[in-house]
Every structure is written in structure tokens, then in C-alpha cells.
Amino acid sequence: MTRPLVFITGASSGIGLALAEHYAGQGWRLALVARRGAEIEAWLAARGIAADTARVFAADVRDVDAITAAGAACIADFGLPDVVIANAGISVGVDIGLRDDIEQVRTCFDTNVVGLAATFQPFIDPMRERRSGTLVGIASVAGIRGLPGHAAYCASKAAVISLCESLRGECRSAGVKVLTICPGYIATPLTSRNRYPMPFLLQPEDFARRAAAAIGAGASYRVIPWQMGVVAKLLRLLPNALFDRAFAGRPRKRRAGE
């Protein structure tokens, strides 16, 4: 129980699993959350990670009662984490002109925004009382500027950036850090079906190493890889007319079912 503890949502694949792998290698205790809890259990068994150093909580972050209960159970059974990483998220293309896609917008916000807030909620007051801890929100470079065909994802990640910024100001005086991480393109199941170029594509283990370094350094905001941060800033500075022209005809992200 003297070893540091990290709580990670969306831990069964992609970025979440890579972060779990990294922190396990650094000797941390793991509290791992995913809808597919059995997959994480199998991964822990295959890796030989003992039960006294890891806990698995099967929960869907869209279910506020389930994810807040997972957080409360972690505190009660395993201790208050040093780091909480709200990583669970989805990405799907939408056409706002189609009625069915409005439901996809709702699902995206329920997962990426409400789910992130619900992940943090059980830990905020206990961390304030302890006067230490780090809350990490996984946003995206896509949240910096809206891309055609990505309305739900871009808007939800923009909301994550703002939510974490607000929370950072609320928690700072209590000694609790809040870090926003904006990944660029990472080679995960989330990006595997993209039908457009993905510059500066990172492998999940490279992202996890850089993310953990940012967390350890006490950063408040980090784009990974840094090259995508430069691209994002340039895009932010582009006048609307030039931005619209640059992305005209760009392939849209696949819609649900495509």
C-alpha cells in the first residue's frame, strides 16, 4: 500500500492499456476500469501482476452511478489514488443533417465529457482533504479546432479542454493538480479505420511514456507529440476562409455502421 496508485479508465485497449503497462513497469499499483473487465483480468494474469497490486472495476463511464461507484470502491478497498486518468472515450463521424446521428452526438458527449466528469468526481474532495493528487483528462488535438465530419468528437474534446481548465482553477489552492493532455494521432483501434493521412503518428507505448513524464513533471497542459501542438497552433491562427479552404474535400471520419 506504500506504492503509488494510478486509476485509469478505458484501460482494456489503446492508450489506456499502454498507460497501464507503463505504470506497471514503474512499480505502481493499478486500479483499472473498462466495460470489458474480463479482458483486463486476462491481461493482468498473462503479465503475472499480483492481485495485491492491481484491481479491476468493470464499469461504463456513461453510467454515472457505475463509474462513481467504481471510484468509491477504489478508495475504500485500495486507497486514494495519486493519479486519476480519465481516458475512456469514443470517436465516430457524424452528419448533423441526419436525425440518427444526433444520437451519436449524445453518446459522444455522455462518454467523453460527462463520463470524464463522473470519473473525477469521487476523488476531488478526498484529494483536496489530503492536499495532493493529480487528475488527468485525455482530450485531443481535435478539440482545438472543428474538423468537417468530426463535429461530435471535436466539440466533446473542446469541452474536455475547458472542463479541465475550469477544474484546475478550482483545485489549485488545495494542492490538487489538473492536467489536460491532447494526443495527436496514436495508433489505436480508435484511429485504425481513419481514411485520411495521420501525421506524426505515435505508437501507444511512446504516448504513454511521454504522458507519464508530463504527469510526473506537474504540467497543466501538454500536446503529444509536440509537433502536433505546433500544427494545432498554426491552425488556430488561420483565418476562417483559409482554414475552410484547406479542409474542403477532406475525407470525413466514418459514421457509425460504415
Long-range contacts (C-beta under 8 A, 24 or more apart in sequence): 1-29, 1-79, 3-27, 3-28, 3-29, 3-53, 4-28, 4-29, 4-82, 4-83, 5-29, 5-30, 5-31, 5-78, 5-79, 5-80, 5-81, 5-82, 5-83, 6-30, 6-31, 6-81, 6-82, 6-83, 6-84, 6-85, 7-31, 7-33, 7-71, 7-74, 7-81, 7-83, 7-84, 7-85, 7-123, 8-32, 8-33, 8-85, 8-87, 9-33, 9-34, 9-61, 9-67, 9-85, 9-86, 9-87, 9-88, 9-115, 9-119, 10-34, 10-61, 10-87, 10-88, 10-89, 11-40, 11-87, 12-36, 12-37, 12-39, 12-40, 12-43, 13-39, 13-188, 13-189, 14-186, 14-188, 14-189, 14-190, 14-204, 15-87, 15-138, 15-183, 15-186, 15-188, 15-204, 15-207, 15-208, 15-211, 16-85, 16-87, 16-88, 17-43, 17-204, 18-204, 18-205, 18-207, 18-208, 19-85, 19-87, 19-208, 19-211, 19-212, 21-205, 21-208, 22-205, 22-208, 22-209, 22-212, 23-212, 24-49, 24-54, 26-212, 29-53, 29-54, 29-78, 29-79, 30-54, 30-55, 31-55, 31-57, 31-74, 31-78, 31-81, 32-56, 32-57, 33-57, 33-58, 33-59, 33-61, 33-67, 33-70, 33-88, 33-119, 34-58, 34-59, 34-88, 35-59, 35-60, 61-86, 61-88, 61-111, 61-114, 61-115, 61-116, 61-118, 61-119, 62-107, 62-110, 62-111, 62-114, 62-115, 64-114, 64-118, 67-115, 67-118, 67-119, 68-118, 68-121, 68-122, 71-119, 71-121, 71-122, 71-123, 72-122, 74-122, 75-122, 75-123, 75-126, 80-123, 80-126, 80-127, 80-130, 80-133, 81-123, 81-133, 82-132, 82-133, 82-134, 83-133, 83-134, 83-136, 83-215, 84-119, 84-120, 84-123, 84-133, 84-134, 84-135, 84-136, 85-136, 85-138, 86-115, 86-116, 86-119, 86-120, 86-135, 86-136, 86-137, 86-138, 87-136, 87-138, 88-115, 88-116, 88-119, 89-115, 89-116, 89-138, 89-156, 89-190, 90-153, 90-190, 91-150, 91-153, 91-190, 91-191, 91-253, 92-152, 92-153, 92-253, 92-254, 92-255, 92-256, 93-149, 93-150, 93-153, 93-252, 93-253, 93-254, 93-255, 93-256, 93-258, 94-149, 94-150, 94-151, 94-152, 94-255, 95-149, 95-252, 95-255, 96-151, 101-152, 101-255, 101-256, 104-152, 104-255, 104-256, 105-151, 105-152, 105-155, 108-152, 108-153, 108-156, 109-152, 109-155, 109-156, 109-159, 111-156, 112-153, 112-156, 112-157, 112-159, 112-160, 113-156, 113-159, 113-160, 113-163, 116-160, 116-163, 117-163, 120-167, 124-167, 124-171, 124-176, 127-171, 127-174, 127-176, 128-171, 128-174, 128-175, 128-176, 131-174, 131-175, 131-176, 132-175, 132-176, 133-175, 133-176, 133-177, 134-176, 134-177, 134-178, 134-179, 134-215, 134-218, 135-164, 135-167, 135-171, 135-176, 135-177, 135-178, 135-179, 136-178, 136-179, 136-180, 136-181, 136-211, 136-215, 137-161, 137-163, 137-164, 137-178, 137-179, 137-180, 137-181, 138-181, 138-183, 139-164, 139-180, 139-181, 139-182, 139-183, 140-182, 140-183, 141-182, 141-183, 141-184, 141-223, 141-228, 141-229, 141-231, 141-232, 143-182, 144-182, 144-232, 144-235, 144-236, 145-232, 145-235, 145-236, 145-243, 147-247, 147-250, 148-247, 148-250, 148-252, 149-250, 149-251, 149-252, 149-253, 150-252, 150-253, 153-253, 157-182, 168-220, 177-218, 177-220, 178-220, 179-214, 179-215, 179-219, 179-220, 179-221, 179-222, 180-220, 180-221, 180-222, 181-211, 181-214, 181-222, 181-223, 181-224, 182-221, 182-222, 182-223, 182-224, 182-228, 182-229, 182-232, 183-207, 183-223, 183-224, 184-223, 184-224, 184-225, 184-227, 184-228, 184-231, 185-228, 193-254, 194-253, 194-254, 195-251, 195-253, 195-254, 196-250, 196-251, 199-227, 199-228, 199-231, 200-225, 200-227, 200-228, 200-231
